[in-house]
Amino acid sequence: MPRQPRLDAPGALHHVMGRGIENTIIFRREEDRVDFVQRMAGLCDEGALNVYAWALMPNHFHLLVRTGNQPLSSSMKKLLTGYVVNFNRRHKRFGHLFQNRYKSIICEEDPYLMELTRYIHLNPLRAEIADGMSGLKEYVWTGHSVILGNIEREWQDTQTVLNYFGKRREKAVVGYESFVREGISHGKRLDLVGGGLIRSQGGWSQVLSLRQKGIKSVSDDRILGSSDFTERLLREAEKKDRQTLRLRAKVRDLELLAEEIIKREGIKESELRSGSRKPEVLRARTLFCQIGVKKMGYYGAEAARYLGMTTSAVNRRANSNELPEVADYL
């Protein structure tokens, strides 16, 4: 079965996981961890990501992030590609480092921001890398030590998490640490990282309960959230897919526009798509830009590719004083 496209949206909350190929160690020494963390920090400084929780383990990593000024895929490509290039150079190796593509789950904020923060930050303790809560506090390769104030990383958003536990920082830190400690007894939460319906409903017991009541629930492997949240995301994704298909279909509309302008203005197609300075050609190109961009809703870059012009030149023509001929074409 082909894998589904990732779900994303501006400001979406994601749980992101990446694992070394064949469980290979992806963080061999401190230099590797520093490199990875600095790359995360750079993305936060650029406004691409907001990081709430993270954990670097020997053969995998967890991140809880909110997307900012670019899609998650762009941020993860920059983070992982740069890291792998430097890792291979440092360790004199070649080829892939990560197993397949990273895994991302889009999450409903309430209650999962806090549940996932706790789950992610307990990873070193569950793996016995950190010895109890005191050891976890000293483990500097998670966001837990940052929230507690044990280490300073200005790029990490600690306030959003602490706000759940009070307005005064001292009280909030105590409340947060107590919340994390309570999670130790929960073990590995399959309802947070498992598949589809199990994840969305909080485990098999909840799934069975809903089935016994005859309640149907919407779920998706790419989503952690309630049925309503999942259904809304899927509707939005479907709408986005339809818009993408319409945009692709519009390429044919540009061709039809060009044919109409060529016919009415008495020029050749080669002239329309050339750098000719003939007045009639310049007028035709301006018409194409004004109708295509301002009236038909194309991006300047799309019209620019068709005409062989720069995007800035197309936008200048589109926004210049409108030619009276424009109305005749609509």
N, C-alpha and C positions, 0 to 999 in steps of 0.2 A: 504494500500500500504506500503511495507516495506521501512524503511528509507534508504537513500543512504549512502554509506560510506563517511567519511570526505575526503576532498581534502587537500593535503599538499605537500610541496616540500621544500628543503633546501632554506632558504632565502625568503620564501613567506611571504607576508603581510596579516595579519588576523585581522578582527574585531571580538572580542570574547565577548559573553554576557552570563551571568548566572543570574537566578532569583530564589528566595526562593520558596520552595514548598508551593502551595496555597497562594502565596504572603506573606509568613511569613517573618519577619524581619531577615535579615542575618547579619546585623551589629547593635547590640544593644547598644554598648557603645564604647568608644574610644579604649579600650583594644582590641576589635575585629578588628577594622580598623588597628591598629598598627600591629597586628599579620598578617593580610592579606598583608599589604604593605611590611613587612619584608620578607615574603615568596616570593613576587615578586622580591624584591631586591636580594634575594639569587639566584634566577634563572638567573637574569641579570649578577650577578657576576660570575656565572658558565659558562656564554656564551650560555645559553639555549635560552634566549629571549632578544630582543631589544625592549624596551617599548617607544613609542612615545606619547601616550595619554591614560588616564585612568580616571575613575570616580567611586567612591563608593557611592551608593545610599542606602537608608534604606533597600530595599528589592531586589536590583539587582546591578550588576556591569557591566561596559564596559571596555574593553581593546583594544588598537590598538597596535599590536605587530608584530615583524618580527622574524621568527624562526631562531635559531642558530645551535648549535651542536647536537640537538636532535629534534625529531618530536614534533609538538604542543601537541599531545595527551599525550606524556610522561610528558611534562612540566605542563599541566593542571591537570593531575592526581596527580602529586606531590603537586601542589599548593592547589587544592581543598580538596584532601583527608586529608592532614595534617591540613588544616584549620578547616574542619568539626570535626575531632577528638578533637581538642583543644576547639572549640566552644561548643561542647556537654559537654565536661568536665567542662568548665567554667560555663555553664548555667544549669548544672545538667539535661540534656535532652538526649534522645536517638533517633536513627533513622536518616532518610534522612533529609538533610537541603535544598538541591537544587532541583528545579523542573526538572525532567528528566535529560538528559545530557546537558552540556553547548552547546550553539549555536556558530558556527564559520563560518564566511564568508571570503573566500579568495579574496583579493582585488587587483585591478590594481593600481599601485602606483600613476600614473598621470591620473586624478586629485584627486583621492580619499584619498590619505594620508592626504592632507590638509583639504578636506571637512569633513572627519571623525574626524580629530583632533578637528575641530571646533564644530561639532555636539556633540561629546562625552563630551567636556569640558563645553558645555552649558547646560548639563543635570541638574545640581543643580539649575540653574536659571529658567529653564522651569518648574521644580518641585516646585519652590518658596521656596527652601531651602536657596538659596542665594538671597539677595536683590540687583538686578541690577549688573552692572559690578564691582562696588566697593566691593559689598558683595562676588561676585565670586572670586575676587582677594584674599580675605581673607579666602575663603573656602579651607582648606589645604588637602582635600581628593579627589582632582583631580590633574592631571598633569599641569593644567593651572597655578596655583600659582608657580609651579616650573619653567615653561618657563619664567614667568615674573620676576623671581628671588626673589619672596617673601618668599620662603622656599627652602632649599637646599636638594636635593636628588640626590646624585652623580650617582646613578644607572640609572636614567632616561635619555634618549637621547633627549636633548633639541636642540642640534645644528642642527640636520637634519631639524627640523621645522623652526628654525630661519634663516637658510640659504636661505629659500624662500623669505625672506624680506630684505636681504642685508648682507653685510660683517661686518659692524660695529654693535656690539651687541645692543647699545642704540637705534639705528635707527630700527634695526630688531624687537626689543621688541615692539616699538610703532606701527610698521606695523602689527605685529601679533595681538596685542590687538585690533587694528582697524578692522582687518579682522574678528575677533571673534564677535565684536560688530555688524558688518553688518549681521551676521548670526541670530541675535535675531528675526528679522522680518520674517525669513524663516519658523519658526515654526517647527513642527515635520516633519522631512524629510522622508516620506515613500519611496522615491526613494533610500534612503540609507539603510533602514532596512526592506523594504517590500519584496515581493516575486518575484523571477525569473525575468521575462521579464520586469516588472515594474522597478525593481531595476536596472537591467543592462542597461536600456535605459533612465533612469532619469525621470520616471513618466509616467502616462497614456497619457499625451499630446504627448510625444515623440513616444510612442508606436503607437498611432493612426496615427500620421504623417507618420511613416514608413509604416504602413499598407496601407494608402491611396496612397502612392507612389509605392506600390507593392514590397517593400523591405523586404526580409525575414531576421530575425535576430536570432542568436543563443543565448540562455539564459539558466541559471541553477540556482536553488535556493541557491546553495552553493557558488556562484560567484558574485562579484560586479565588473563589468568591461565591456569593449566594446565587440562587437560580435567577433572580431578577437581574443581578449584576452581570451574570454570564450572558443572559439573553440580550441585554442592552448592548454589550460589547460585540456580540455576534451580529446584531442588526447593523451596528455602525460599520463593522468590517465589511459586511455585504454591500452596504451603501457605497463605501469607499471603492470596492471592487467594481461596482457598476459605473462609478464616475471615471475610474481608470479606463474601462473599456470604451466609454463614450469619448474620452480624450484621444484614445488611439484611433477611433473611427473618424475623428475630426480631421485627420491628415488628408483624407479624401476631400473634405470640404475646402481646404486650402487650395487643392488642385482645381476644384470647380471655380473658386473665386478667381484664381489666376486665369483660367480659360475665359471667364466672363470679361475680365479687365482687358485681356489681350484682344478679344474680339471687338469690344467697344472702343478701345483707344487706338486700334489699328497698328499694333506693334507685334513683334515676334516674341515667343516665349524666351528665346535666348537673350533678347534685349532686356526683358524684365528681370532676368536672373544674372545680369552682367553689371559692369561698372559704368555703363554708358551715361554720358552727361547730357544727352539730347533732352530738350525740355519735355517732350511728350513721354519719354521713358521715366524721367524723374517724377512727373505727375502720376504716372501709372504706379510706380513703386510707392509713392506716398499714399495713393488710394489703397493699395494692397495693405499697407501698414495700418492705416486708420480704420479700415473696415475689419481687417483680420484681428487686430488687437483690441481696438476700442469698441467695436460693435459685435464681433463674434466671440470675444472672450479668450482668444489665444494668448499665450505668454509671448513676450517679445522674442524670447529665445527660439520659440517654434517658428515664428515668421522669419527670423534671421537665418535659421538653417535652410529654410525653403529658398530664400532670396540670395543667399550667399553673402549676407551683410553681417555686421557686428550687432549684438543685441542693443547696445547703446544707440547705434545709428537708427535702428528700427524704432526704438522707443521715442527718439527725438522726432522722427517723422509722424509717429502715431499721435504725439501730443502737440504737434504744431497746429496752427490755425486750420480748422477743418475745411477741406475743399467742398464747395457746393455740390460737386458731382457725387459725393458719398451717398446722398439721399436717393439718387437714381438707381443705385445698386441694391437697395434694400426693399 
